[in-house]
Amino acid sequence: MYCQNRWGIKPANIRLVEYNLLSDQKAEFTITEGEIEDTTSRIKGSVADMRSLLLDVDNNIPKDEKFFKRIEDDRIRDKCNFKKICDL
């Protein structure tokens, strides 16, 4: 997305390379305009969701705790950096 926005590079000219150091394997991918648009939409939606939980966006002040729903799925909770807060 950055390449396209910054330099106007078309998706057909962008090559994505994933390199796994542990297994010493490389995988290459291409991306379409639609995938870039979908990703941009998901990012914007995620930002909007996070901002909606702020009482004061400019000062990063959250709304009351009751606006934050607790995730009960342990598979998701195990990866959360803030689970200690939920366990209080």
PDB file of N, CA, C and O in Angstrom:
ATOM      1  N   MET A   1       0.836  -1.177   0.000  1.00  0.00           N
ATOM      2  CA  MET A   1       0.000   0.000   0.000  1.00  0.00           C
ATOM      3  C   MET A   1       0.886   1.248   0.000  1.00  0.00           C
ATOM      4  O   MET A   1       0.601   2.232  -0.683  1.00  0.00           O
ATOM      5  N   TYR A   2       1.956   1.184   0.773  1.00  0.00           N
ATOM      6  CA  TYR A   2       2.833   2.351   0.853  1.00  0.00           C
ATOM      7  C   TYR A   2       3.443   2.650  -0.514  1.00  0.00           C
ATOM      8  O   TYR A   2       3.471   3.804  -0.941  1.00  0.00           O
ATOM      9  N   CYS A   3       3.927   1.625  -1.196  1.00  0.00           N
ATOM     10  CA  CYS A   3       4.537   1.824  -2.516  1.00  0.00           C
ATOM     11  C   CYS A   3       3.552   2.448  -3.490  1.00  0.00           C
ATOM     12  O   CYS A   3       3.896   3.340  -4.264  1.00  0.00           O
ATOM     13  N   GLN A   4       2.332   1.964  -3.434  1.00  0.00           N
ATOM     14  CA  GLN A   4       1.316   2.470  -4.348  1.00  0.00           C
ATOM     15  C   GLN A   4       0.990   3.926  -4.027  1.00  0.00           C
ATOM     16  O   GLN A   4       0.902   4.753  -4.934  1.00  0.00           O
ATOM     17  N   ASN A   5       0.811   4.244  -2.759  1.00  0.00           N
ATOM     18  CA  ASN A   5       0.472   5.618  -2.371  1.00  0.00           C
ATOM     19  C   ASN A   5       1.648   6.571  -2.548  1.00  0.00           C
ATOM     20  O   ASN A   5       1.473   7.689  -3.034  1.00  0.00           O
ATOM     21  N   ARG A   6       2.816   6.148  -2.166  1.00  0.00           N
ATOM     22  CA  ARG A   6       3.983   7.037  -2.169  1.00  0.00           C
ATOM     23  C   ARG A   6       4.518   7.277  -3.579  1.00  0.00           C
ATOM     24  O   ARG A   6       4.811   8.410  -3.962  1.00  0.00           O
ATOM     25  N   TRP A   7       4.639   6.200  -4.334  1.00  0.00           N
ATOM     26  CA  TRP A   7       5.286   6.316  -5.643  1.00  0.00           C
ATOM     27  C   TRP A   7       4.389   5.968  -6.823  1.00  0.00           C
ATOM     28  O   TRP A   7       4.840   6.007  -7.968  1.00  0.00           O
ATOM     29  N   GLY A   8       3.131   5.630  -6.569  1.00  0.00           N
ATOM     30  CA  GLY A   8       2.205   5.317  -7.644  1.00  0.00           C
ATOM     31  C   GLY A   8       2.496   3.999  -8.353  1.00  0.00           C
ATOM     32  O   GLY A   8       2.150   3.838  -9.523  1.00  0.00           O
ATOM     33  N   ILE A   9       3.120   3.070  -7.666  1.00  0.00           N
ATOM     34  CA  ILE A   9       3.461   1.778  -8.270  1.00  0.00           C
ATOM     35  C   ILE A   9       2.213   0.902  -8.331  1.00  0.00           C
ATOM     36  O   ILE A   9       1.497   0.759  -7.340  1.00  0.00           O
ATOM     37  N   LYS A  10       1.964   0.330  -9.477  1.00  0.00           N
ATOM     38  CA  LYS A  10       0.792  -0.525  -9.688  1.00  0.00           C
ATOM     39  C   LYS A  10       0.998  -1.884  -9.009  1.00  0.00           C
ATOM     40  O   LYS A  10       2.123  -2.378  -8.943  1.00  0.00           O
ATOM     41  N   PRO A  11      -0.081  -2.486  -8.505  1.00  0.00           N
ATOM     42  CA  PRO A  11       0.037  -3.790  -7.850  1.00  0.00           C
ATOM     43  C   PRO A  11       0.722  -4.853  -8.702  1.00  0.00           C
ATOM     44  O   PRO A  11       1.438  -5.701  -8.170  1.00  0.00           O
ATOM     45  N   ALA A  12       0.515  -4.820  -9.995  1.00  0.00           N
ATOM     46  CA  ALA A  12       1.146  -5.810 -10.874  1.00  0.00           C
ATOM     47  C   ALA A  12       2.668  -5.722 -10.828  1.00  0.00           C
ATOM     48  O   ALA A  12       3.356  -6.687 -11.159  1.00  0.00           O
ATOM     49  N   ASN A  13       3.192  -4.574 -10.424  1.00  0.00           N
ATOM     50  CA  ASN A  13       4.637  -4.381 -10.360  1.00  0.00           C
ATOM     51  C   ASN A  13       5.203  -4.552  -8.942  1.00  0.00           C
ATOM     52  O   ASN A  13       6.378  -4.283  -8.694  1.00  0.00           O
ATOM     53  N   ILE A  14       4.357  -4.999  -8.034  1.00  0.00           N
ATOM     54  CA  ILE A  14       4.797  -5.204  -6.651  1.00  0.00           C
ATOM     55  C   ILE A  14       4.948  -6.703  -6.411  1.00  0.00           C
ATOM     56  O   ILE A  14       4.041  -7.487  -6.690  1.00  0.00           O
ATOM     57  N   ARG A  15       6.093  -7.076  -5.896  1.00  0.00           N
ATOM     58  CA  ARG A  15       6.358  -8.480  -5.574  1.00  0.00           C
ATOM     59  C   ARG A  15       6.557  -8.577  -4.065  1.00  0.00           C
ATOM     60  O   ARG A  15       7.432  -7.923  -3.499  1.00  0.00           O
ATOM     61  N   LEU A  16       5.739  -9.394  -3.429  1.00  0.00           N
ATOM     62  CA  LEU A  16       5.844  -9.600  -1.994  1.00  0.00           C
ATOM     63  C   LEU A  16       6.696 -10.838  -1.744  1.00  0.00           C
ATOM     64  O   LEU A  16       6.472 -11.892  -2.340  1.00  0.00           O
ATOM     65  N   VAL A  17       7.668 -10.698  -0.862  1.00  0.00           N
ATOM     66  CA  VAL A  17       8.547 -11.815  -0.549  1.00  0.00           C
ATOM     67  C   VAL A  17       8.491 -12.075   0.954  1.00  0.00           C
ATOM     68  O   VAL A  17       8.756 -11.189   1.767  1.00  0.00           O
ATOM     69  N   GLU A  18       8.146 -13.293   1.294  1.00  0.00           N
ATOM     70  CA  GLU A  18       8.128 -13.736   2.693  1.00  0.00           C
ATOM     71  C   GLU A  18       9.297 -14.687   2.871  1.00  0.00           C
ATOM     72  O   GLU A  18       9.427 -15.676   2.150  1.00  0.00           O
ATOM     73  N   TYR A  19      10.143 -14.376   3.838  1.00  0.00           N
ATOM     74  CA  TYR A  19      11.295 -15.243   4.069  1.00  0.00           C
ATOM     75  C   TYR A  19      11.265 -15.731   5.499  1.00  0.00           C
ATOM     76  O   TYR A  19      11.238 -14.934   6.436  1.00  0.00           O
ATOM     77  N   ASN A  20      11.270 -17.046   5.666  1.00  0.00           N
ATOM     78  CA  ASN A  20      11.253 -17.663   6.981  1.00  0.00           C
ATOM     79  C   ASN A  20      12.683 -18.037   7.347  1.00  0.00           C
ATOM     80  O   ASN A  20      13.257 -18.967   6.780  1.00  0.00           O
ATOM     81  N   LEU A  21      13.253 -17.302   8.300  1.00  0.00           N
ATOM     82  CA  LEU A  21      14.634 -17.542   8.697  1.00  0.00           C
ATOM     83  C   LEU A  21      14.817 -18.901   9.363  1.00  0.00           C
ATOM     84  O   LEU A  21      15.839 -19.560   9.170  1.00  0.00           O
ATOM     85  N   LEU A  22      13.841 -19.311  10.136  1.00  0.00           N
ATOM     86  CA  LEU A  22      13.943 -20.573  10.860  1.00  0.00           C
ATOM     87  C   LEU A  22      14.047 -21.767   9.913  1.00  0.00           C
ATOM     88  O   LEU A  22      14.857 -22.670  10.127  1.00  0.00           O
ATOM     89  N   SER A  23      13.224 -21.765   8.866  1.00  0.00           N
ATOM     90  CA  SER A  23      13.228 -22.906   7.935  1.00  0.00           C
ATOM     91  C   SER A  23      14.023 -22.621   6.664  1.00  0.00           C
ATOM     92  O   SER A  23      14.151 -23.489   5.801  1.00  0.00           O
ATOM     93  N   ASP A  24      14.556 -21.402   6.547  1.00  0.00           N
ATOM     94  CA  ASP A  24      15.335 -20.997   5.369  1.00  0.00           C
ATOM     95  C   ASP A  24      14.526 -21.194   4.077  1.00  0.00           C
ATOM     96  O   ASP A  24      15.030 -21.718   3.084  1.00  0.00           O
ATOM     97  N   GLN A  25      13.262 -20.760   4.120  1.00  0.00           N
ATOM     98  CA  GLN A  25      12.393 -20.881   2.949  1.00  0.00           C
ATOM     99  C   GLN A  25      11.865 -19.522   2.541  1.00  0.00           C
ATOM    100  O   GLN A  25      11.589 -18.653   3.369  1.00  0.00           O
ATOM    101  N   LYS A  26      11.735 -19.371   1.239  1.00  0.00           N
ATOM    102  CA  LYS A  26      11.233 -18.123   0.670  1.00  0.00           C
ATOM    103  C   LYS A  26       9.954 -18.409  -0.099  1.00  0.00           C
ATOM    104  O   LYS A  26       9.844 -19.420  -0.793  1.00  0.00           O
ATOM    105  N   ALA A  27       8.984 -17.500   0.035  1.00  0.00           N
ATOM    106  CA  ALA A  27       7.746 -17.607  -0.738  1.00  0.00           C
ATOM    107  C   ALA A  27       7.469 -16.233  -1.341  1.00  0.00           C
ATOM    108  O   ALA A  27       7.604 -15.209  -0.671  1.00  0.00           O
ATOM    109  N   GLU A  28       7.081 -16.227  -2.611  1.00  0.00           N
ATOM    110  CA  GLU A  28       6.789 -14.966  -3.296  1.00  0.00           C
ATOM    111  C   GLU A  28       5.314 -14.913  -3.659  1.00  0.00           C
ATOM    112  O   GLU A  28       4.696 -15.925  -3.990  1.00  0.00           O
ATOM    113  N   PHE A  29       4.765 -13.693  -3.587  1.00  0.00           N
ATOM    114  CA  PHE A  29       3.348 -13.491  -3.855  1.00  0.00           C
ATOM    115  C   PHE A  29       3.169 -12.244  -4.703  1.00  0.00           C
ATOM    116  O   PHE A  29       4.041 -11.378  -4.771  1.00  0.00           O
ATOM    117  N   THR A  30       2.025 -12.180  -5.340  1.00  0.00           N
ATOM    118  CA  THR A  30       1.611 -10.950  -6.007  1.00  0.00           C
ATOM    119  C   THR A  30       0.352 -10.475  -5.298  1.00  0.00           C
ATOM    120  O   THR A  30      -0.253 -11.211  -4.518  1.00  0.00           O
ATOM    121  N   ILE A  31      -0.030  -9.252  -5.575  1.00  0.00           N
ATOM    122  CA  ILE A  31      -1.203  -8.675  -4.930  1.00  0.00           C
ATOM    123  C   ILE A  31      -2.029  -7.950  -5.983  1.00  0.00           C
ATOM    124  O   ILE A  31      -1.494  -7.424  -6.959  1.00  0.00           O
ATOM    125  N   THR A  32      -3.334  -7.931  -5.772  1.00  0.00           N
ATOM    126  CA  THR A  32      -4.205  -7.252  -6.727  1.00  0.00           C
ATOM    127  C   THR A  32      -4.686  -5.921  -6.146  1.00  0.00           C
ATOM    128  O   THR A  32      -4.571  -5.672  -4.946  1.00  0.00           O
ATOM    129  N   GLU A  33      -5.210  -5.100  -6.998  1.00  0.00           N
ATOM    130  CA  GLU A  33      -5.787  -3.820  -6.569  1.00  0.00           C
ATOM    131  C   GLU A  33      -6.901  -4.059  -5.549  1.00  0.00           C
ATOM    132  O   GLU A  33      -7.020  -3.334  -4.561  1.00  0.00           O
ATOM    133  N   GLY A  34      -7.711  -5.083  -5.805  1.00  0.00           N
ATOM    134  CA  GLY A  34      -8.801  -5.416  -4.896  1.00  0.00           C
ATOM    135  C   GLY A  34      -8.301  -5.820  -3.511  1.00  0.00           C
ATOM    136  O   GLY A  34      -8.903  -5.450  -2.503  1.00  0.00           O
ATOM    137  N   GLU A  35      -7.216  -6.567  -3.455  1.00  0.00           N
ATOM    138  CA  GLU A  35      -6.654  -6.970  -2.163  1.00  0.00           C
ATOM    139  C   GLU A  35      -6.118  -5.757  -1.404  1.00  0.00           C
ATOM    140  O   GLU A  35      -6.249  -5.683  -0.182  1.00  0.00           O
ATOM    141  N   ILE A  36      -5.525  -4.819  -2.113  1.00  0.00           N
ATOM    142  CA  ILE A  36      -5.044  -3.592  -1.478  1.00  0.00           C
ATOM    143  C   ILE A  36      -6.229  -2.795  -0.938  1.00  0.00           C
ATOM    144  O   ILE A  36      -6.180  -2.294   0.186  1.00  0.00           O
ATOM    145  N   GLU A  37      -7.289  -2.674  -1.728  1.00  0.00           N
ATOM    146  CA  GLU A  37      -8.483  -1.954  -1.283  1.00  0.00           C
ATOM    147  C   GLU A  37      -9.114  -2.626  -0.070  1.00  0.00           C
ATOM    148  O   GLU A  37      -9.522  -1.947   0.872  1.00  0.00           O
ATOM    149  N   ASP A  38      -9.198  -3.977  -0.086  1.00  0.00           N
ATOM    150  CA  ASP A  38      -9.757  -4.714   1.044  1.00  0.00           C
ATOM    151  C   ASP A  38      -8.930  -4.509   2.308  1.00  0.00           C
ATOM    152  O   ASP A  38      -9.477  -4.305   3.391  1.00  0.00           O
ATOM    153  N   THR A  39      -7.622  -4.563   2.164  1.00  0.00           N
ATOM    154  CA  THR A  39      -6.726  -4.377   3.305  1.00  0.00           C
ATOM    155  C   THR A  39      -6.849  -2.964   3.850  1.00  0.00           C
ATOM    156  O   THR A  39      -6.896  -2.765   5.064  1.00  0.00           O
ATOM    157  N   THR A  40      -6.902  -1.984   2.960  1.00  0.00           N
ATOM    158  CA  THR A  40      -7.063  -0.590   3.383  1.00  0.00           C
ATOM    159  C   THR A  40      -8.370  -0.410   4.147  1.00  0.00           C
ATOM    160  O   THR A  40      -8.405   0.268   5.174  1.00  0.00           O
ATOM    161  N   SER A  41      -9.435  -1.011   3.648  1.00  0.00           N
ATOM    162  CA  SER A  41     -10.742  -0.928   4.316  1.00  0.00           C
ATOM    163  C   SER A  41     -10.709  -1.572   5.696  1.00  0.00           C
ATOM    164  O   SER A  41     -11.278  -1.041   6.649  1.00  0.00           O
ATOM    165  N   ARG A  42     -10.040  -2.721   5.800  1.00  0.00           N
ATOM    166  CA  ARG A  42      -9.946  -3.410   7.097  1.00  0.00           C
ATOM    167  C   ARG A  42      -9.158  -2.571   8.091  1.00  0.00           C
ATOM    168  O   ARG A  42      -9.534  -2.480   9.260  1.00  0.00           O
ATOM    169  N   ILE A  43      -8.070  -1.960   7.640  1.00  0.00           N
ATOM    170  CA  ILE A  43      -7.272  -1.119   8.527  1.00  0.00           C
ATOM    171  C   ILE A  43      -8.088   0.080   8.990  1.00  0.00           C
ATOM    172  O   ILE A  43      -8.106   0.401  10.179  1.00  0.00           O
ATOM    173  N   LYS A  44      -8.766   0.745   8.052  1.00  0.00           N
ATOM    174  CA  LYS A  44      -9.584   1.904   8.413  1.00  0.00           C
ATOM    175  C   LYS A  44     -10.703   1.516   9.372  1.00  0.00           C
ATOM    176  O   LYS A  44     -11.009   2.257  10.306  1.00  0.00           O
ATOM    177  N   GLY A  45     -11.314   0.353   9.144  1.00  0.00           N
ATOM    178  CA  GLY A  45     -12.365  -0.134  10.035  1.00  0.00           C
ATOM    179  C   GLY A  45     -11.828  -0.422  11.428  1.00  0.00           C
ATOM    180  O   GLY A  45     -12.475  -0.110  12.428  1.00  0.00           O
ATOM    181  N   SER A  46     -10.645  -1.016  11.489  1.00  0.00           N
ATOM    182  CA  SER A  46     -10.030  -1.323  12.774  1.00  0.00           C
ATOM    183  C   SER A  46      -9.698  -0.050  13.540  1.00  0.00           C
ATOM    184  O   SER A  46      -9.919   0.031  14.749  1.00  0.00           O
ATOM    185  N   VAL A  47      -9.170   0.938  12.840  1.00  0.00           N
ATOM    186  CA  VAL A  47      -8.858   2.223  13.470  1.00  0.00           C
ATOM    187  C   VAL A  47     -10.138   2.874  13.990  1.00  0.00           C
ATOM    188  O   VAL A  47     -10.168   3.395  15.105  1.00  0.00           O
ATOM    189  N   ALA A  48     -11.182   2.842  13.185  1.00  0.00           N
ATOM    190  CA  ALA A  48     -12.464   3.425  13.611  1.00  0.00           C
ATOM    191  C   ALA A  48     -13.001   2.711  14.848  1.00  0.00           C
ATOM    192  O   ALA A  48     -13.513   3.352  15.765  1.00  0.00           O
ATOM    193  N   ASP A  49     -12.884   1.377  14.873  1.00  0.00           N
ATOM    194  CA  ASP A  49     -13.340   0.610  16.034  1.00  0.00           C
ATOM    195  C   ASP A  49     -12.570   1.017  17.290  1.00  0.00           C
ATOM    196  O   ASP A  49     -13.159   1.209  18.353  1.00  0.00           O
ATOM    197  N   MET A  50     -11.258   1.145  17.159  1.00  0.00           N
ATOM    198  CA  MET A  50     -10.441   1.523  18.307  1.00  0.00           C
ATOM    199  C   MET A  50     -10.752   2.942  18.770  1.00  0.00           C
ATOM    200  O   MET A  50     -10.856   3.208  19.967  1.00  0.00           O
ATOM    201  N   ARG A  51     -10.898   3.841  17.815  1.00  0.00           N
ATOM    202  CA  ARG A  51     -11.209   5.233  18.167  1.00  0.00           C
ATOM    203  C   ARG A  51     -12.576   5.360  18.829  1.00  0.00           C
ATOM    204  O   ARG A  51     -12.790   6.242  19.662  1.00  0.00           O
ATOM    205  N   SER A  52     -13.502   4.475  18.456  1.00  0.00           N
ATOM    206  CA  SER A  52     -14.844   4.543  19.038  1.00  0.00           C
ATOM    207  C   SER A  52     -14.834   4.214  20.530  1.00  0.00           C
ATOM    208  O   SER A  52     -15.799   4.506  21.236  1.00  0.00           O
ATOM    209  N   LEU A  53     -13.758   3.613  21.009  1.00  0.00           N
ATOM    210  CA  LEU A  53     -13.640   3.267  22.424  1.00  0.00           C
ATOM    211  C   LEU A  53     -12.909   4.337  23.226  1.00  0.00           C
ATOM    212  O   LEU A  53     -12.605   4.147  24.403  1.00  0.00           O
ATOM    213  N   LEU A  54     -12.633   5.463  22.574  1.00  0.00           N
ATOM    214  CA  LEU A  54     -11.964   6.562  23.265  1.00  0.00           C
ATOM    215  C   LEU A  54     -12.961   7.658  23.606  1.00  0.00           C
ATOM    216  O   LEU A  54     -13.782   8.058  22.780  1.00  0.00           O
ATOM    217  N   LEU A  55     -12.873   8.124  24.820  1.00  0.00           N
ATOM    218  CA  LEU A  55     -13.667   9.252  25.268  1.00  0.00           C
ATOM    219  C   LEU A  55     -13.098  10.538  24.688  1.00  0.00           C
ATOM    220  O   LEU A  55     -13.834  11.431  24.268  1.00  0.00           O
ATOM    221  N   ASP A  56     -11.771  10.613  24.676  1.00  0.00           N
ATOM    222  CA  ASP A  56     -11.048  11.770  24.147  1.00  0.00           C
ATOM    223  C   ASP A  56      -9.965  11.254  23.211  1.00  0.00           C
ATOM    224  O   ASP A  56      -8.915  10.792  23.660  1.00  0.00           O
ATOM    225  N   VAL A  57     -10.222  11.334  21.912  1.00  0.00           N
ATOM    226  CA  VAL A  57      -9.303  10.797  20.910  1.00  0.00           C
ATOM    227  C   VAL A  57      -7.957  11.515  20.947  1.00  0.00           C
ATOM    228  O   VAL A  57      -6.911  10.867  20.903  1.00  0.00           O
ATOM    229  N   ASP A  58      -7.970  12.829  21.028  1.00  0.00           N
ATOM    230  CA  ASP A  58      -6.727  13.596  20.991  1.00  0.00           C
ATOM    231  C   ASP A  58      -5.785  13.260  22.144  1.00  0.00           C
ATOM    232  O   ASP A  58      -4.565  13.281  21.984  1.00  0.00           O
ATOM    233  N   ASN A  59      -6.351  12.953  23.292  1.00  0.00           N
ATOM    234  CA  ASN A  59      -5.533  12.651  24.468  1.00  0.00           C
ATOM    235  C   ASN A  59      -5.488  11.162  24.802  1.00  0.00           C
ATOM    236  O   ASN A  59      -4.955  10.767  25.839  1.00  0.00           O
ATOM    237  N   ASN A  60      -6.049  10.343  23.917  1.00  0.00           N
ATOM    238  CA  ASN A  60      -6.029   8.883  24.058  1.00  0.00           C
ATOM    239  C   ASN A  60      -6.622   8.433  25.403  1.00  0.00           C
ATOM    240  O   ASN A  60      -6.053   7.582  26.087  1.00  0.00           O
ATOM    241  N   ILE A  61      -7.750   9.006  25.761  1.00  0.00           N
ATOM    242  CA  ILE A  61      -8.418   8.664  27.014  1.00  0.00           C
ATOM    243  C   ILE A  61      -9.573   7.712  26.701  1.00  0.00           C
ATOM    244  O   ILE A  61     -10.490   8.064  25.960  1.00  0.00           O
ATOM    245  N   PRO A  62      -9.524   6.495  27.274  1.00  0.00           N
ATOM    246  CA  PRO A  62     -10.555   5.501  26.953  1.00  0.00           C
ATOM    247  C   PRO A  62     -11.886   5.790  27.631  1.00  0.00           C
ATOM    248  O   PRO A  62     -11.967   6.509  28.627  1.00  0.00           O
ATOM    249  N   LYS A  63     -12.924   5.198  27.051  1.00  0.00           N
ATOM    250  CA  LYS A  63     -14.242   5.221  27.684  1.00  0.00           C
ATOM    251  C   LYS A  63     -14.207   4.314  28.907  1.00  0.00           C
ATOM    252  O   LYS A  63     -13.209   3.644  29.174  1.00  0.00           O
ATOM    253  N   ASP A  64     -15.300   4.305  29.637  1.00  0.00           N
ATOM    254  CA  ASP A  64     -15.417   3.470  30.817  1.00  0.00           C
ATOM    255  C   ASP A  64     -15.244   1.993  30.448  1.00  0.00           C
ATOM    256  O   ASP A  64     -15.518   1.583  29.320  1.00  0.00           O
ATOM    257  N   GLU A  65     -14.792   1.221  31.409  1.00  0.00           N
ATOM    258  CA  GLU A  65     -14.517  -0.204  31.224  1.00  0.00           C
ATOM    259  C   GLU A  65     -15.709  -0.979  30.670  1.00  0.00           C
ATOM    260  O   GLU A  65     -15.525  -1.971  29.965  1.00  0.00           O
ATOM    261  N   LYS A  66     -16.923  -0.541  30.978  1.00  0.00           N
ATOM    262  CA  LYS A  66     -18.117  -1.271  30.526  1.00  0.00           C
ATOM    263  C   LYS A  66     -18.255  -1.286  29.000  1.00  0.00           C
ATOM    264  O   LYS A  66     -19.001  -2.106  28.465  1.00  0.00           O
ATOM    265  N   PHE A  67     -17.556  -0.403  28.295  1.00  0.00           N
ATOM    266  CA  PHE A  67     -17.612  -0.352  26.834  1.00  0.00           C
ATOM    267  C   PHE A  67     -16.692  -1.381  26.171  1.00  0.00           C
ATOM    268  O   PHE A  67     -16.750  -1.584  24.958  1.00  0.00           O
ATOM    269  N   PHE A  68     -15.847  -2.025  26.973  1.00  0.00           N
ATOM    270  CA  PHE A  68     -14.898  -3.003  26.455  1.00  0.00           C
ATOM    271  C   PHE A  68     -15.401  -4.402  26.770  1.00  0.00           C
ATOM    272  O   PHE A  68     -15.563  -4.765  27.935  1.00  0.00           O
ATOM    273  N   LYS A  69     -15.647  -5.185  25.725  1.00  0.00           N
ATOM    274  CA  LYS A  69     -16.166  -6.526  25.988  1.00  0.00           C
ATOM    275  C   LYS A  69     -15.003  -7.500  26.212  1.00  0.00           C
ATOM    276  O   LYS A  69     -13.959  -7.423  25.565  1.00  0.00           O
ATOM    277  N   ARG A  70     -15.225  -8.385  27.123  1.00  0.00           N
ATOM    278  CA  ARG A  70     -14.229  -9.407  27.452  1.00  0.00           C
ATOM    279  C   ARG A  70     -14.335 -10.539  26.435  1.00  0.00           C
ATOM    280  O   ARG A  70     -15.431 -10.998  26.113  1.00  0.00           O
ATOM    281  N   ILE A  71     -13.211 -10.971  25.949  1.00  0.00           N
ATOM    282  CA  ILE A  71     -13.152 -12.092  25.009  1.00  0.00           C
ATOM    283  C   ILE A  71     -13.033 -13.381  25.817  1.00  0.00           C
ATOM    284  O   ILE A  71     -12.114 -13.535  26.621  1.00  0.00           O
ATOM    285  N   GLU A  72     -13.950 -14.284  25.602  1.00  0.00           N
ATOM    286  CA  GLU A  72     -13.962 -15.536  26.358  1.00  0.00           C
ATOM    287  C   GLU A  72     -13.175 -16.646  25.668  1.00  0.00           C
ATOM    288  O   GLU A  72     -12.818 -17.636  26.308  1.00  0.00           O
ATOM    289  N   ASP A  73     -12.903 -16.500  24.393  1.00  0.00           N
ATOM    290  CA  ASP A  73     -12.185 -17.523  23.631  1.00  0.00           C
ATOM    291  C   ASP A  73     -10.715 -17.533  24.055  1.00  0.00           C
ATOM    292  O   ASP A  73      -9.978 -16.588  23.775  1.00  0.00           O
ATOM    293  N   ASP A  74     -10.291 -18.605  24.731  1.00  0.00           N
ATOM    294  CA  ASP A  74      -8.917 -18.693  25.235  1.00  0.00           C
ATOM    295  C   ASP A  74      -7.867 -18.645  24.127  1.00  0.00           C
ATOM    296  O   ASP A  74      -6.748 -18.187  24.356  1.00  0.00           O
ATOM    297  N   ARG A  75      -8.216 -19.113  22.935  1.00  0.00           N
ATOM    298  CA  ARG A  75      -7.253 -19.065  21.823  1.00  0.00           C
ATOM    299  C   ARG A  75      -6.908 -17.628  21.470  1.00  0.00           C
ATOM    300  O   ARG A  75      -5.773 -17.336  21.092  1.00  0.00           O
ATOM    301  N   ILE A  76      -7.873 -16.733  21.588  1.00  0.00           N
ATOM    302  CA  ILE A  76      -7.636 -15.314  21.323  1.00  0.00           C
ATOM    303  C   ILE A  76      -6.990 -14.667  22.542  1.00  0.00           C
ATOM    304  O   ILE A  76      -6.027 -13.913  22.412  1.00  0.00           O
ATOM    305  N   ARG A  77      -7.516 -14.959  23.718  1.00  0.00           N
ATOM    306  CA  ARG A  77      -6.988 -14.358  24.949  1.00  0.00           C
ATOM    307  C   ARG A  77      -5.531 -14.709  25.178  1.00  0.00           C
ATOM    308  O   ARG A  77      -4.774 -13.878  25.679  1.00  0.00           O
ATOM    309  N   ASP A  78      -5.118 -15.915  24.826  1.00  0.00           N
ATOM    310  CA  ASP A  78      -3.734 -16.334  25.052  1.00  0.00           C
ATOM    311  C   ASP A  78      -2.734 -15.488  24.280  1.00  0.00           C
ATOM    312  O   ASP A  78      -1.568 -15.400  24.666  1.00  0.00           O
ATOM    313  N   LYS A  79      -3.173 -14.874  23.210  1.00  0.00           N
ATOM    314  CA  LYS A  79      -2.286 -14.048  22.386  1.00  0.00           C
ATOM    315  C   LYS A  79      -2.361 -12.564  22.750  1.00  0.00           C
ATOM    316  O   LYS A  79      -1.622 -11.749  22.195  1.00  0.00           O
ATOM    317  N   CYS A  80      -3.245 -12.217  23.673  1.00  0.00           N
ATOM    318  CA  CYS A  80      -3.480 -10.810  24.001  1.00  0.00           C
ATOM    319  C   CYS A  80      -2.403 -10.268  24.943  1.00  0.00           C
ATOM    320  O   CYS A  80      -2.044 -10.914  25.928  1.00  0.00           O
ATOM    321  N   ASN A  81      -1.899  -9.089  24.633  1.00  0.00           N
ATOM    322  CA  ASN A  81      -0.898  -8.438  25.473  1.00  0.00           C
ATOM    323  C   ASN A  81      -1.501  -7.816  26.722  1.00  0.00           C
ATOM    324  O   ASN A  81      -0.765  -7.434  27.632  1.00  0.00           O
ATOM    325  N   PHE A  82      -2.824  -7.707  26.785  1.00  0.00           N
ATOM    326  CA  PHE A  82      -3.481  -7.007  27.883  1.00  0.00           C
ATOM    327  C   PHE A  82      -4.327  -7.921  28.756  1.00  0.00           C
ATOM    328  O   PHE A  82      -5.146  -7.430  29.532  1.00  0.00           O
ATOM    329  N   LYS A  83      -4.155  -9.231  28.655  1.00  0.00           N
ATOM    330  CA  LYS A  83      -5.015 -10.145  29.397  1.00  0.00           C
ATOM    331  C   LYS A  83      -4.875  -9.991  30.906  1.00  0.00           C
ATOM    332  O   LYS A  83      -5.810 -10.325  31.634  1.00  0.00           O
ATOM    333  N   LYS A  84      -3.748  -9.501  31.401  1.00  0.00           N
ATOM    334  CA  LYS A  84      -3.577  -9.304  32.837  1.00  0.00           C
ATOM    335  C   LYS A  84      -4.628  -8.303  33.354  1.00  0.00           C
ATOM    336  O   LYS A  84      -5.096  -8.417  34.487  1.00  0.00           O
ATOM    337  N   ILE A  85      -4.984  -7.347  32.531  1.00  0.00           N
ATOM    338  CA  ILE A  85      -5.993  -6.372  32.918  1.00  0.00           C
ATOM    339  C   ILE A  85      -7.340  -7.052  33.102  1.00  0.00           C
ATOM    340  O   ILE A  85      -8.064  -6.748  34.050  1.00  0.00           O
ATOM    341  N   CYS A  86      -7.679  -7.956  32.216  1.00  0.00           N
ATOM    342  CA  CYS A  86      -8.965  -8.675  32.296  1.00  0.00           C
ATOM    343  C   CYS A  86      -9.012  -9.586  33.501  1.00  0.00           C
ATOM    344  O   CYS A  86     -10.081  -9.819  34.065  1.00  0.00           O
ATOM    345  N   ASP A  87      -7.860 -10.105  33.902  1.00  0.00           N
ATOM    346  CA  ASP A  87      -7.822 -11.078  34.997  1.00  0.00           C
ATOM    347  C   ASP A  87      -7.821 -10.433  36.375  1.00  0.00           C
ATOM    348  O   ASP A  87      -7.811 -11.135  37.387  1.00  0.00           O
ATOM    349  N   LEU A  88      -7.831  -9.098  36.426  1.00  0.00           N
ATOM    350  CA  LEU A  88      -7.842  -8.406  37.719  1.00  0.00           C
ATOM    351  C   LEU A  88      -9.141  -8.627  38.446  1.00  0.00           C
ATOM    352  O   LEU A  88      -9.324  -8.118  39.552  1.00  0.00           O
TER     353      LEU A  88
END
